[in-house]
Amino acid sequence: MKKTVPIRPFWYSDVFLFPKLITIVTTLDSEGRVNAGPYSHIMQYDVMHKHPRILLGFRNTSDTFKNIEATGEFVINCPSADYLEDMMETARFYPEGVNELEHTRFTMIPSQKVAPPSIAECGQIIECTVDRIEHLDRTQGHVIGNIEALVFDEELIDMNREERIRALNLPIGLGDEKRKYYYYSFTDRLAMYELQEIVEEEGAKPDIRTGMPWDSAALEALVRVPRGVRRMVIWQTERRMKKAGHPEVTLERFRELAREYGMDDEVLNRFETESQG
Ligand SMILES: Cc1cc2nc3c(=O)[nH]c(=O)nc-3n(C[C@H](O)[C@H](O)[C@H](O)COP(=O)(O)O)c2cc1C
C-alpha cells in the first residue's frame, strides 16, 4: 500500500532520496580571500547550445553565494570518494574569510580562465562566470553560470566512459539525517544498458515529420541525428530558416547552422558513425 508523508522543509534531503553529484565550489570574496564549500544542487542548464550554462541552487546567506554575487566567478570541483572527509571539512561553519581548504588535504592551483582557484586533487572541474542570479524568495538563490572552461586531469580525457567513471571514483550524495549525518554511495558497481532502436520494417521510411521542405541531402543528414534530439533539431533548424527567409533546408544551410550551435565536424561525424536511424 502507498502512503503519503508530511511535506516539510528539507523534504528533498530528509525523506525523499535524490542521489546527487558532490562538488566543492571555490570562490573569492571581494577582498580576494578564498572560500570553499560543498554544493550538490547543480545541473546542466542548456543541452544543445554552443555556450552551455549550468544551474546552482544556494541558501542565499552562504558565503559562496555572497561571493558569487560580489565577484561574478566561481569554480566547481568534483572530488573523488577518497576525499569525502576533506569535502565534509569544507562544509563546517567556519567564520567568514576563513579558507576551508587550509583545513584539508586539498591543494589550490590557479584556474585557467577565472580568478578563484581550482583544487588540484579534483579530476574534473568547471570554471564559471555568472550569467544570471535569481533571488527566488527570502531563503534561496539560483545562479546560472556560463561555462568558461571544462578542465580534466589529462589522462582522463581519452578514456572511454567506463574507464573514466572508475578513475574519477565520484561519490554520490544521498542526503542527510538531522543536517548532521551525511550519506554517500560509490560508483564501484556499474551497469550499462544499451538504448535499443525500434526495429523498422525493411524499406520503411524513417519517421521524420518536418514542417517545411528539406532537400534530400539535408534529410539524409537529419536521419543520422539521434532520435532523442531529432525533433529539437528540426524545430530549431526550421525556426532559423524561416527567420532568414529561406524556403527550404539544404544540406549546406543545415551544416552551417549545426556549426553555429557548436556541433562541429567531430560531433557530427560521431553522430554519423554511432547512430543509425
Ligand atoms: C554534500 C553537501 C552538499 C551540499 N549542497 C548544498 C547545496 O547545493 N546548496 C546549499 O545551499 N548548501 C549545500 N550544502 C550546505 C553548504 O555546503 C554548507 O552550508 C556550507 O557550510 C556553506 O559554506 P559557505 O558558507 O562557505 O559557502 C551542502 C553540504 C554538503 C555536505
PDBQT file of the ligand as one rigid body, heavy atoms in Angstrom, charges set to zero:
ROOT
HETATM    1  C1  LIG A 301      27.345  17.159   0.313  1.00  0.00    +0.000 C 
HETATM    2  C2  LIG A 301      26.801  18.514   0.600  1.00  0.00    +0.000 A 
HETATM    3  C3  LIG A 301      26.086  19.181  -0.372  1.00  0.00    +0.000 A 
HETATM    4  C4  LIG A 301      25.565  20.460  -0.125  1.00  0.00    +0.000 A 
HETATM    5  N1  LIG A 301      24.871  21.084  -1.112  1.00  0.00    +0.000 NA
HETATM    6  C5  LIG A 301      24.363  22.318  -0.900  1.00  0.00    +0.000 A 
HETATM    7  C6  LIG A 301      23.652  22.994  -1.936  1.00  0.00    +0.000 A 
HETATM    8  O1  LIG A 301      23.518  22.506  -3.066  1.00  0.00    +0.000 OA
HETATM    9  N2  LIG A 301      23.166  24.223  -1.655  1.00  0.00    +0.000 N 
HETATM   10  C7  LIG A 301      23.357  24.829  -0.412  1.00  0.00    +0.000 A 
HETATM   11  O2  LIG A 301      22.912  25.961  -0.208  1.00  0.00    +0.000 OA
HETATM   12  N3  LIG A 301      24.048  24.206   0.567  1.00  0.00    +0.000 NA
HETATM   13  C8  LIG A 301      24.549  22.977   0.353  1.00  0.00    +0.000 A 
HETATM   14  N4  LIG A 301      25.260  22.351   1.350  1.00  0.00    +0.000 N 
HETATM   15  C9  LIG A 301      25.498  23.071   2.597  1.00  0.00    +0.000 C 
HETATM   16  C10 LIG A 301      26.707  24.012   2.478  1.00  0.00    +0.000 C 
HETATM   17  O3  LIG A 301      27.817  23.383   1.900  1.00  0.00    +0.000 OA
HETATM   18  C11 LIG A 301      27.133  24.478   3.868  1.00  0.00    +0.000 C 
HETATM   19  O4  LIG A 301      26.110  25.287   4.369  1.00  0.00    +0.000 OA
HETATM   20  C12 LIG A 301      28.454  25.213   3.870  1.00  0.00    +0.000 C 
HETATM   21  O5  LIG A 301      28.854  25.469   5.188  1.00  0.00    +0.000 OA
HETATM   22  C13 LIG A 301      28.371  26.504   3.103  1.00  0.00    +0.000 C 
HETATM   23  O6  LIG A 301      29.683  27.045   3.056  1.00  0.00    +0.000 OA
HETATM   24  P1  LIG A 301      29.929  28.550   2.620  1.00  0.00    +0.000 P 
HETATM   25  O7  LIG A 301      29.085  29.440   3.560  1.00  0.00    +0.000 OA
HETATM   26  O8  LIG A 301      31.407  28.720   2.828  1.00  0.00    +0.000 OA
HETATM   27  O9  LIG A 301      29.500  28.696   1.224  1.00  0.00    +0.000 OA
HETATM   28  C14 LIG A 301      25.774  21.066   1.136  1.00  0.00    +0.000 A 
HETATM   29  C15 LIG A 301      26.518  20.400   2.125  1.00  0.00    +0.000 A 
HETATM   30  C16 LIG A 301      27.024  19.140   1.865  1.00  0.00    +0.000 A 
HETATM   31  C17 LIG A 301      27.817  18.430   2.917  1.00  0.00    +0.000 C 
ENDROOT
TORSDOF 0
